[in-house]
Amino acid sequence: MSTGIVLVHGGQHTGRCWSRTVDELKMLQPDLPVLAVDLPGRATNPADLAEVGIAECVASVLEDIHEAEFDDVVLVAHSMGGVTIPGVAAELGSERVRSMVFIAAAVPPNRWSILENLQGSLQGQVGERVTSRVTEPFPREMATELFCNGMTDEQTEFTLSELCAESSRLATERVDRSAMPQGVPRVWVLTGHDRAMPPAQQRQHIDNLGGVSEVVEIESCHDVMISEPAALARVVLECVEHYPAPSGKRDSQT
């Protein structure tokens, strides 16, 4: 049976943001397939960003998994990718999802949007930007503050070079996790120095998600896949090794 790791990036990012973590995974387990997707409208996956919502992202990831011919998967989501992988898991079912890893993820209460759930000044800053259907990436100073604190200069430059435009729909559409499989293990990676998604808010998101079996803290800024790729790779690989391949049918409803 072929198990694959599927990495889903967050807002203003592309699949390239995972490259350093993918390298670490390959060093630890060279034969393990790893798929770092580009959501619609990014890099290798052209689309009209103005028309990209959660459903379009879910469909795109499912198509990538189908093309990769994985029998079962570990779904990994960073930041705004947290609104995509519940729908992917719902479509694949518990018999094909080994575990789900949420990294500093956006998980608003069910039937809320990301924007409605943001806190403090960031809610106002994002709210001003999503008045248009496509938003440009954060200005350099803002992105550095939110995503890169504690990074080396080289890591910061890589992060900033990777940022791209974003669909406002992903921040304003309300989520529906009602069909997410209940029996699939859920792991949370808590980024301890995060300014985009502070630890206190992440703990609220853990409660919103429910069913989290393990919380692993990494002392990192928001873009942990760039700042601490080796530590993150070990956590992801443990989810492959610790949680057995799905067998039979689990309860498919929350």
Order of alpha helices (4+ residues) and beta strands (2+ residues): beta-alpha-beta-alpha-beta-alpha-beta-alpha-alpha-beta-alpha-alpha-beta-alpha-beta-alpha-beta-alpha-alpha
